[in-house]
Amino acid sequence: MQKLLKLMLDGEALSTEQMGKILGLSKEELDEQLKQLTDAGILLGWRPVINSDVEVSKVHAAIELRITPERDGGYDRLAQRVSKFEEVDSCFLMSGAYDLLLFVKADSLKDVASFVYEKLATIKGVTSTATHFFLKTYKTQGFLIKTEPHSDDRLIYSP
């Protein structure tokens, strides 16, 4: 199954039939391995990698949260609560200056801001937040984002 995971993570978009041929597995064997990976909670879903520069209708941001751990729950209960918001794409427990790192998506800068001050900052146990807006993506999920080459039409001297 490790070969299947590596093929899925490193390869191009392949049909299950193509994956089976590469791995020397029948459709039934491949389907069984995919089912085992899903049942074990290893394979959570299939998702294409989207160029966020093309997806101009969304604002992407990283939000750092400092939180106070709860008695008998530590960070987990609060992290799971925060993760349930539809704006939250990913949530990670971190070491260092902050405790949780959130990656969020919203329709506008104002929507991200209101998410922070109306929903996150009001949660008991959240002691501070820091929001960082993504301006341009150069690489995501292991894929380089292709950009147009720079023009050499620069002025020799600047005024």
N, C-alpha and C positions, 0 to 999 in steps of 0.2 A: 504494500500500500504506500510505502514511502516513495516509490518510483512514480506512482499515480499522482501523489501530492506535488512532487517536484515538477512533473510534466504540466500540471495545472497551473502552478505558480510561475514557472519560467517560460512556458510555451505561449504560442499565439492561441487565438480562439479556435478550438478544435471541437468537432462533434464527438460524442461518445464512441461512435463507430471508428473514427480516426484514432482516438486515444487507444482503443482496443487493439487496433492493428499495430500501432507503435509498440505497445507493451506486450503484444503476443497473447492477448486475452480475448475470449469470446465475449459477445455482448452480455450474456448472462453472468459471466465471471466479473466483468467490469461493473455491471449494475449491482452485483452483490457487494463488491468492494466499496462502491459509492454509498450504498445503504449502510454498510458497517461504519464508514467514516462519519456519516450523518448521525447515526444512532449513538456513536461514541461522543458526539459533540465537537468533533474536530473540524468537519466541513459544515460551516454554518450557512452557506449560500453561495451563489454564483453572482458575480458583479463585474460589469465592465469598468474599465478605467476611463474616466471622463476628463477631458481637458477643461479645467475650470476657467481658462481664458475664453473659451467658446461659450461656456454657460454663463453669459453676462448678466442674466437676470437674478443671480444669487450672490449674496455677500458671504464670504467665508472668514471666520475669525477663530483665534485661539484665546481661550479664557483660562487664566490661572486662578484657582481658588485656594485660600487658606481656610481650613476648617478645624473645628475642635472635635476630636474623636468622642464618640458617645460611649458611655459605660455599657459594657456587655455587647457592644456592636462595633466598636472601633470606628473605622472609616467606612466600612462596607455599607451600612444602612443608608448613610447620607449619600454615598456615591451611587448606590442603586436608585435612590429617589431622584437625584439630579439626572441620571441617565435616562429616565423615563420621559423627560421633556422632548417633544418632537423636534425642537431646534438642535438638540444635541446629536451629533453624528458619531462621536467617539468620546469616551471618558476613561482616563488613566489615573491610577494612584501613582504619585511620583515621590522621589526623594529630593531633598533640596529646600529651596526657599518657599515653595508652595506645596500643597498636598495633592490637589487634583488638577489635571489638565484636560480641558474640554475643547473639542473641535466642534464648532457650530456653523449652521447655515441658516440664512434668513433672506427675506426679500429686499431688505434695505439696511443701511447703517442704523437708522432709527429703530428698526425692529430688533437688531442685535442689542442696542443700548437699552431698549425697554425690557427685553428679556433679562438683561443683567439687573437692572434696578427694580423691576417689578417681581421677578420670579426668583432669581438666584440670591440676591442680596437680602431678601426678606426671610430666607430660610434660617431657622434657629441653628446655630453652629457654624454658619458661614461668617468668618471674621473679616475677610477682605477679598477683593477681586482685582484682576488686572486684565484688560482686554487688548488684544493685538489683532488688527485687521490685516488680512492677506492682500497685498497689492498686486503681486504677479507671481505666477507659478513657473518654476524652472524644471522641477522634477517631482513626480508624484507616484507613489506606490512602485518605485523602481523604473518608471518610464520617463525619459527626457521629453520635455515639451518642445516641439519644434517651433522656432521663431524665425521671422524674416531676417535675412542678413542685414546688418547695418549699412546704410548708405555712406559712401565716402565724400558726400557733398558738404563737408564741414568747412567753415571758414578757416583760413590759415591763421588769422589773428582775431581775437575777440575784442569787441569794443570796450 
